[in-house]
């Protein structure tokens, strides 16, 4: 089927699902390479015709083969044996051999093929977390990472990857922040769309998830999110919309939470109105595991009940068929459910290119992608007196904390991936519940301590675990330099209650910095953290959860083997008082909800997103006048850059970037809408990574997605007539001179 360059699609912000481009808008320019392309909406429409022809051949009983699946894992005592053809993994849906429909073999992602406690006896390439990918601001890399993971999925016999995390980081304490991309809809949509396209280039399906407004983990099965249609369309839904336009995922996974009293997987508003009607999405909606409240979810837009054994009952089997037999309209709906699954399978190539376990994997090439991804996501936050790269004359180095003698930290839950040999180290959080083994703090193999020692063979490199601050500080005073590894572990199902580093790490860093001001802090976090010791340390590197090559990436950054270029995809607030909600709703009242828990309808929990509406992260700070600890888009380099000469007509912009330092490096051009008719209104409207030699200047051009200038009017988008101000930004708070443009009013529908 026809394909087109994924990066052209990613930057063509005006491509609308089911509609043409908005007249008068230009595509952005990019230096990205032309790799294999993404599916188009036209491909999906053509696949729908083929799908309907297959449905017409189905016997009535076959019409519930594709509408529900199981989780073929021994997660509970006396779990039934997995069905024939299933692979130990997240999900399995039986196919229909006589019609050429294969079994659907589903694995968790999105940072690699989920380890599932080693039950398959295999391993996979462990990529950096989603937020690290977001910090790269790199669409090319997102595509390549997705393509690599998709290759491994296919080689292992999987044809559906549960990837594509597109929820916005409304609150940095969300336990799944590490899986998602950013707080910004443009960055999230473009990066995740390219990533999905890369996965699907292997003729397998990628999902996009968790649709939608899935912003917290503690109480996720109970929370009722309150938000207006306008605010949702201009924030979280826009991120999904852009991601779907670019990647055309075969499936959308709905969420556990409620939205305005409707459960995400039974939401008439989200599934039927927004996704299928307004956006004309052609693929299928699968549930999250254990998120289906009843048969009525099928009438409200859900096409497939996933992991049905985790729900109160199997609703989409004979119960669904009998309801359809009794009502022609519901039989039409059942046919549509099947056609949507088959559309996703046909469009992505699953029907024509069956997967088979045992395919060859180029582990070395995939490790290289993991390394480059980890390097691109590292953010240099502080570098006083250019202490980094590490001085060649440092004769003694103390490494402290973070289990840096074992490996690098990874996020917990269904997305856990491990390379050969499994985890280097595990620490349990709890010892009860069916999923206790998944709720463990785990480390990838590859110890940063050894990577540092390898680079300083003639130096004394000592290690302290950091259990006692006094011990570490006493030794720190005797050393030339100190590198402290500080960890914030996050996991699916559990939010963090505050932004402090747990287990006394802040006090430890403060004591060490007092003893030795030449202290460098390496953060391995799932999101933002406070830094009460920031003024007292010499340098800070944010490494996130860097994946299996994290040890080499971190050491390479410390020793200057590459020039850090990552930028923050989320705001680091000074305190939780700067957030729209100072406390996580339900954190005190609700115990962490284990995977697969049945929803108790008597439990009530609400989170009001109307407080901030569409003004998330840096937008909220701009509205409220807050100054972040580190703003969105922030990141330093081992060289310096200058940007200027912004020119714009309100649909695109160009500007010049110069490397004013003595070392080659890569920077990020950022263009923001900053005002309308003189009133503050901040939006990232364009971005591009630029690589420059010392003294080199390049002119960069980006196009604007017009929806970022517009407002949702209830039926479509409107750009009000007025004067719009734009500015170049080193980050969301360090902005250049404003350039104004007078725009005429325009309105259009999705």
SVG drawing of the C-alpha trace seen along z (x, -y; Angstrom):
<svg xmlns="http://www.w3.org/2000/svg" viewBox="-34 -44 82 70">
<polyline fill="none" stroke="black" stroke-width="0.4" points="0.0,0.0 1.0,-3.6 3.3,-5.0 4.9,-8.4 7.9,-9.7 7.0,-9.5 8.9,-12.6 7.1,-14.6 3.9,-13.5 5.2,-14.3 6.0,-17.8 2.9,-18.4 0.9,-19.6 -2.1,-20.4 -2.8,-16.8 -6.2,-15.9 -7.7,-12.5 -10.3,-12.0 -9.7,-15.4 -7.2,-17.2 -4.7,-19.7 -6.0,-23.1 -5.6,-25.5 -2.9,-28.0 -0.6,-26.1 3.0,-24.9 4.8,-21.8 7.8,-22.2 11.4,-21.7 13.5,-18.9 17.0,-17.7 15.7,-14.2 16.6,-11.3 14.0,-9.7 13.3,-6.3 10.4,-3.8 7.1,-5.6 4.0,-5.6 0.6,-4.4 -1.8,-7.0 -5.5,-7.5 -6.2,-6.4 -4.4,-3.1 -6.7,-2.6 -9.8,-3.3 -8.7,-0.8 -8.0,1.8 -11.6,1.2 -13.0,2.4 -11.0,5.6 -12.0,6.1 -15.7,5.8 -15.3,8.4 -13.8,10.8 -16.6,10.1 -19.2,11.0 -17.7,14.5 -17.9,15.0 -20.2,17.5 -22.2,16.0 -20.1,17.9 -16.9,16.7 -17.9,13.1 -16.8,13.3 -13.4,14.8 -11.7,11.4 -13.8,9.5 -12.1,10.8 -8.8,12.2 -7.0,13.7 -3.8,13.0 -1.7,16.1 0.3,15.7 0.1,17.6 -0.8,14.5 -3.2,16.1 -3.3,19.4 -4.9,22.1 -4.7,19.9 -5.9,22.0 -3.2,23.2 -2.5,20.8 -4.4,21.5 -2.7,23.3 -0.6,20.9 -0.2,18.4 3.1,17.0 3.6,16.0 3.0,12.3 0.2,9.7 -2.5,11.0 -3.8,13.6 -6.8,13.5 -7.5,16.6 -7.7,16.1 -9.8,17.8 -7.6,19.9 -10.1,20.7 -10.3,16.9 -6.6,16.3 -6.8,14.4 -3.9,15.2 -3.9,15.4 -3.2,12.0 -0.1,12.4 0.3,9.3 3.2,8.1 3.7,5.1 6.0,2.3 6.8,-0.5 10.5,-0.5 11.0,3.0 9.5,6.5 8.3,6.9 10.3,9.4 7.2,10.9 9.5,12.1 11.5,14.1 8.7,16.6 9.6,17.0 13.2,17.7 14.3,15.0 15.4,11.3 15.0,8.2 16.8,4.9 15.9,2.6 15.5,-0.9 15.4,-4.1 12.1,-5.1 9.5,-7.2 10.4,-10.4 14.0,-9.9 12.9,-9.6 10.8,-12.8 14.0,-14.6 15.7,-13.8 13.1,-15.9 14.1,-13.6 11.5,-12.3 14.1,-10.3 15.3,-8.5 11.7,-7.9 11.0,-6.1 14.3,-4.1 13.6,-3.1 10.1,-1.9 11.4,-0.1 14.0,1.7 11.5,2.8 9.0,3.9 11.7,6.0 12.3,7.9 8.5,8.2 8.1,9.8 11.2,12.1 9.7,13.4 6.3,14.1 4.3,11.1 2.1,9.2 0.7,6.6 2.8,4.3 1.1,2.4 3.2,-0.7 2.6,-4.4 2.1,-6.0 0.7,-9.4 -0.8,-10.7 0.4,-14.2 2.4,-14.6 -0.2,-16.7 1.4,-15.9 5.0,-14.9 4.1,-12.6 2.1,-10.3 3.7,-6.9 3.8,-6.3 5.4,-9.6 8.5,-7.7 6.5,-5.8 5.1,-8.9 6.8,-11.5 6.1,-15.0 3.7,-17.6 3.3,-19.2 0.8,-18.0 2.9,-18.9 6.1,-17.2 4.2,-14.1 2.1,-13.7 5.0,-14.0 7.4,-11.8 4.9,-9.1 3.5,-9.2 6.9,-8.6 7.6,-5.9 4.3,-4.1 5.2,-4.3 8.6,-2.7 6.9,0.2 4.4,0.8 7.0,0.7 7.6,4.4 4.1,5.4 2.8,5.6 0.3,3.4 1.2,0.8 -1.4,-0.7 -1.5,-4.2 -2.5,-4.4 -4.1,-5.1 -7.1,-6.9 -7.5,-9.3 -6.7,-11.7 -5.0,-8.9 -3.0,-11.2 -2.5,-9.2 -1.9,-5.7 -2.9,-5.5 -6.7,-5.1 -6.6,-4.8 -9.5,-2.4 -11.7,-4.7 -10.7,-8.3 -13.3,-10.4 -11.5,-13.1 -13.5,-16.3 -12.6,-18.4 -14.4,-20.4 -14.5,-19.4 -12.6,-22.5 -9.7,-21.9 -9.4,-18.3 -9.4,-18.9 -6.6,-21.6 -4.4,-19.4 -4.5,-15.6 -6.8,-14.8 -4.7,-16.9 -1.6,-14.9 -3.5,-11.7 -4.9,-13.3 -1.5,-14.3 0.0,-10.9 -2.8,-9.0 -2.5,-11.3 1.2,-10.6 1.4,-6.9 -2.0,-5.6 -1.9,-2.9 -3.8,0.2 -5.4,0.0 -6.2,-2.5 -6.1,-1.2 -8.6,-2.9 -7.9,-3.7 -9.0,-2.7 -10.1,-6.1 -13.4,-7.8 -13.8,-11.0 -16.8,-13.1 -18.4,-10.0 -17.9,-7.7 -15.4,-4.9 -12.6,-5.3 -13.3,-1.9 -17.1,-2.6 -17.0,-6.3 -19.5,-7.3 -17.7,-10.7 -14.2,-9.5 -14.7,-6.4 -17.7,-7.1 -17.8,-10.9 -14.2,-12.0 -12.2,-9.1 -14.5,-7.4 -16.8,-10.2 -14.8,-13.5 -11.4,-11.9 -12.8,-9.2 -10.4,-6.7 -10.6,-3.3 -8.8,-0.9 -10.0,0.9 -10.3,-0.1 -9.0,2.5 -9.5,2.3 -6.8,2.0 -6.6,5.2 -9.4,5.4 -11.0,2.1 -14.3,3.3 -17.3,2.6 -20.0,4.4 -21.5,5.4 -22.7,1.8 -19.0,0.8 -19.5,2.4 -22.4,0.1 -20.3,-2.9 -17.4,-2.2 -15.2,0.6 -14.3,3.2 -12.3,5.8 -12.2,7.0 -8.5,7.6 -7.3,9.9 -11.0,10.7 -10.2,12.9 -9.3,9.7 -12.7,8.3 -15.8,9.2 -17.0,11.4 -16.3,12.1 -18.8,9.8 -17.8,10.0 -18.3,13.7 -21.7,15.4 -23.3,12.6 -22.4,10.2 -23.4,12.6 -26.8,13.2 -27.5,9.5 -26.5,9.0 -28.8,11.8 -31.7,10.2 -31.2,6.7 -30.2,6.0 -28.6,2.7 -26.4,4.5 -25.5,7.1 -24.3,4.3 -22.3,3.0 -20.7,6.5 -19.8,6.6 -18.2,3.2 -16.2,4.4 -14.8,7.3 -14.2,5.0 -12.2,2.6 -9.9,5.3 -9.4,6.6 -8.8,3.1 -5.9,2.6 -4.5,6.1 -4.9,5.5 -3.5,2.0 -0.4,2.8 0.3,6.0 -0.4,8.5 -2.8,10.5 -0.3,10.7 3.0,11.2 2.4,13.7 4.8,13.7 6.8,16.7 8.8,17.1 12.5,17.7 13.4,14.8 17.0,13.5 17.8,10.4 20.9,8.2 21.5,7.7 24.6,5.5 22.8,3.2 19.9,2.9 22.2,2.2 23.6,-0.7 20.1,-2.1 19.7,-1.8 23.0,-3.6 22.2,-6.4 18.8,-6.8 20.2,-7.0 22.8,-9.5 20.2,-11.7 17.9,-11.8 20.5,-12.9 20.0,-16.4 22.8,-18.5 21.1,-20.7 24.0,-22.4 27.8,-22.7 29.4,-25.3 32.8,-26.4 32.7,-23.8 33.5,-21.0 32.2,-18.6 33.6,-16.9 35.5,-15.4 39.0,-16.8 41.7,-14.6 43.8,-15.5 41.3,-14.0 43.4,-11.4 40.7,-10.2 37.0,-9.8 34.3,-8.7 31.1,-7.2 28.2,-7.2 24.8,-5.7 22.1,-4.6 23.3,-1.0 25.7,-2.2 27.9,0.9 25.0,3.1 23.4,1.3 21.0,-1.4 17.5,-1.9 14.4,-1.1 10.7,-1.9 8.4,0.8 5.2,2.5 4.1,4.0 6.7,2.1 9.7,3.7 12.3,5.0 15.6,6.8 18.5,7.8 20.4,11.0 20.7,12.4 17.7,10.6 17.9,7.9 21.2,7.1 19.4,6.4 15.8,6.5 14.3,5.0 10.7,5.8 8.1,3.2 5.6,5.6 5.2,9.3 1.5,9.8 -0.9,9.7 -0.8,11.4 1.5,8.8 3.9,8.3 6.7,9.7 6.1,6.9 6.1,4.3 9.8,4.4 12.6,1.9 14.8,3.4 18.1,2.5 19.5,3.1 22.8,4.9 25.8,2.7 27.3,0.9 28.1,-2.8 30.9,-2.3 32.7,0.1 32.1,-2.2 33.7,-5.0 36.7,-2.9 37.2,-1.8 37.6,-5.4 40.1,-6.3 42.4,-3.3 45.1,-5.3 42.9,-6.9 41.6,-5.7 37.9,-5.2 36.1,-4.1 32.5,-3.4 30.1,-3.9 26.5,-2.8 25.4,-5.9 23.5,-4.3 25.2,-6.6 25.7,-10.2 28.4,-10.7 30.5,-7.8 30.2,-9.0 30.9,-12.7 34.0,-11.7 35.5,-9.9 34.3,-12.6 36.5,-15.2 39.5,-13.2 38.8,-12.8 39.4,-15.1 35.8,-14.6 32.5,-12.9 29.8,-11.5 26.6,-10.8 23.9,-8.6 20.5,-9.6 17.4,-7.5 13.6,-8.1 11.9,-4.9 8.4,-5.0 6.1,-2.2 2.7,-1.5 -0.1,-1.4 1.5,-3.7 2.1,-7.5 4.9,-9.2 3.6,-11.3 6.1,-14.2 9.1,-15.2 11.8,-14.7 14.4,-12.0 13.3,-9.1 15.3,-7.3 17.3,-10.3 19.1,-10.9 18.7,-14.7 20.4,-14.8 23.2,-12.6 23.9,-14.8 23.9,-17.9 26.4,-16.4 28.7,-15.2 28.5,-18.6 29.4,-20.3 32.4,-18.1 33.5,-18.4 32.1,-21.1 33.4,-19.3 30.3,-17.0 28.4,-15.9 24.9,-14.5 23.5,-11.9 19.8,-11.7 18.0,-8.5 14.4,-9.5 11.0,-8.9 10.2,-12.6 10.8,-15.8 12.4,-16.0 13.2,-18.8 16.9,-19.7 17.4,-21.5 21.1,-20.9 21.3,-22.4 23.3,-25.5 26.0,-23.5 26.8,-20.9 29.0,-21.6 27.0,-19.7 23.7,-17.8 22.9,-15.4 19.4,-14.0 19.8,-10.5 16.1,-9.3 15.8,-5.5 18.4,-5.1 18.0,-1.4 20.5,1.4 23.3,-0.9 22.7,-3.5 26.1,-2.8 28.0,-3.6 25.8,-6.6 26.2,-8.2 29.9,-7.6 30.3,-8.9 28.5,-12.1 30.6,-12.6 33.9,-12.2 32.8,-14.2 32.8,-11.4 29.7,-13.0 28.1,-16.4 24.8,-16.3 21.9,-17.7 18.7,-16.5 16.1,-19.0 13.5,-18.7 10.2,-17.5 8.5,-18.4 8.7,-21.2 10.7,-20.7 8.7,-22.8 10.4,-24.4 7.8,-22.9 4.6,-21.0 2.9,-24.3 3.5,-25.4 1.4,-22.6 -2.4,-22.9 -2.9,-20.3 -0.5,-20.3 -1.5,-16.8 -2.2,-13.8 -5.9,-13.1 -6.5,-9.7 -2.9,-9.3 -3.8,-9.2 -7.3,-7.6 -6.4,-4.9 -4.0,-2.1 -2.0,-1.4 -4.3,0.6 -2.7,3.8 -2.9,4.8 -6.1,6.8 -8.0,5.6 -11.8,5.6 -13.4,2.1 -15.5,1.6 -18.3,-0.8 -18.8,-2.1 -15.3,-3.8 -15.4,-7.4 -12.5,-9.6 -12.5,-12.8 -9.7,-14.9 -10.6,-18.3 -8.6,-19.0 -10.6,-22.1 -8.3,-23.8 -5.6,-24.0 -7.6,-23.0 -5.3,-23.0 -2.6,-25.0 -0.3,-22.1 3.3,-22.4 5.0,-25.4 1.7,-26.7 0.4,-26.7 3.6,-28.5 3.2,-31.2 -0.5,-31.7 0.3,-31.8 3.6,-33.6 5.6,-30.8 9.3,-30.3 10.4,-26.7 13.4,-25.1 14.1,-24.0 11.7,-24.9 10.4,-22.8 12.9,-22.8 15.8,-23.5 19.2,-21.8 22.9,-22.8 25.7,-21.8 29.5,-21.6 29.4,-24.4 27.3,-27.5 24.7,-28.6 23.0,-31.8 19.6,-32.0 18.0,-34.9 16.5,-36.7 13.1,-35.1 10.8,-35.6 7.2,-34.3 3.9,-34.8 1.9,-32.9 1.9,-29.6 5.7,-28.9 8.9,-30.5 12.6,-30.6 15.5,-31.6 19.3,-31.4 21.3,-29.3 25.1,-29.7 27.5,-27.6 29.5,-30.2 31.6,-27.8 34.7,-25.7 33.1,-22.3 30.6,-20.7 27.2,-20.1 23.5,-19.9 20.9,-22.4 17.1,-22.7 15.4,-25.5 12.1,-26.2 9.4,-28.6 6.7,-29.6 3.4,-31.4 3.6,-33.9 0.6,-36.2 -2.6,-37.0 -3.7,-40.6 -1.1,-41.4 -2.5,-38.8 -0.2,-36.0 -0.9,-32.7 2.0,-30.3 2.3,-27.3 5.3,-25.4 4.4,-25.7 7.6,-24.4 10.9,-22.7 13.9,-21.4 17.2,-19.8 20.2,-21.5 23.8,-20.1 26.6,-22.7 30.3,-22.8 32.2,-25.5 31.4,-28.9 28.8,-27.4 25.5,-29.0 22.3,-27.4 19.0,-28.8 16.1,-26.6 12.5,-26.5 9.5,-25.0 5.8,-24.9 3.1,-25.5 0.2,-23.1 -2.6,-25.7 -4.5,-24.0 -1.9,-25.4 -3.0,-28.9 -6.6,-28.0 -9.4,-27.3 -11.8,-24.5 -15.2,-26.0 -17.4,-23.0 -17.5,-21.6 -14.1,-22.4 -11.2,-24.9 -11.2,-28.7 -8.2,-31.0 -9.6,-34.3 -8.6,-37.4 -5.9,-39.3 -2.3,-40.0 -0.2,-37.0 3.2,-37.2 5.9,-34.6 9.4,-34.2 12.4,-32.0 13.2,-30.2 16.2,-28.7 13.5,-27.1 9.9,-27.9 11.1,-30.8 14.2,-32.1 12.5,-33.8 13.8,-36.2 12.2,-39.3 8.5,-38.9 7.7,-39.1 4.0,-39.9 1.8,-38.9 -1.7,-40.0 -3.9,-37.0 -7.4,-36.8 -10.1,-34.7 -10.3,-31.1 -12.5,-28.1 -12.4,-24.5 -13.5,-21.0 -11.5,-18.0"/>
</svg>
